Each structure stands twice: as structure tokens, then as C-alpha cells.
Amino acid sequence: QVQLVESGGGLVQAGGSLRVSCAASGRPINNYAMAWFRQAPGKEREFVASINWGGSRTYYADSVAGRFTVSRDNAKNTVYLQMNSLKPEDTAVYYCAAHIRGTYPDTAATAYGYWGQGTQVTGSS
């Protein structure tokens, strides 16, 4: 089992930047592809970005491509999501997740077996 804890969320003005982190414990995450999802009130959870186990490949939803960057530091057992040029529509709870089946990249939430509790990100104008 692996426990995931997100942190770093907050209120940011539109156009600003924020980096959220996902710290893992219980087991190392070096053998997992990892992903970020987000969920806004009243909306379904949607895929944001993913990174393979070694950090050499990344994949992004069209809505965030060019603005967000996912990275990982397996030595620190941590995954990051750097969010630049934030928009009000980026407002959501952001979750990290560990992939347990399928092949990279996988945008389906059902392919991920371990989830954090999320961190709130608000882009304000």
C-alpha cells in the first residue's frame, strides 16, 4: 500500500503560478506511473497530467498543455505539478494517483489504485 498526500494548493490570481506536491509514504513510488487529476464542484474528475515511472515521458490534457508541467523526484518519493498561467477555470481540487494497470499514458481514473485526499487550487481574477 502507498499513501499519497497532496500539498501546496491555494488562492492565486489569474496568470499566476503555483506548484502542488504529492508526497508518498508506505512504499516507494519509483515503480509506478503517476498522474494528476482534478475535480471542480459539480463536475466529474478529469485527467490533468501523467508521468511514467522513470520520469522520462509526460502526457497532458489539452486544457493544460503548455501551461502545466508534471515532474517527479523518486529519491524524495514526491511528484510535482507546476501550474503556470493559471485561469479561473483551473479552479478545482487536485489529486495525485498511482497507476496500477494498463499502459502509459492512461487517462482513465479507474486505472489508478492509490489516491490522495486532494489539495484545493483556486485561480482568481
Beta strands, then each sheet from edge to edge (+ up, - down):
strand 1: 3-7
strand 2: 10-13
strand 3: 18-25
strand 4: 34-39
strand 5: 46-51
strand 6: 58-60
strand 7: 68-73
strand 8: 78-83
strand 9: 92-99
strand 10: 112-115
strand 11: 119-124
sheet 1: 1+ 3- 8+ 7-
sheet 2: 2+ 11+ 9- 4+ 5- 6+
sheet 3: 2+ 11+ 9- 10+
end
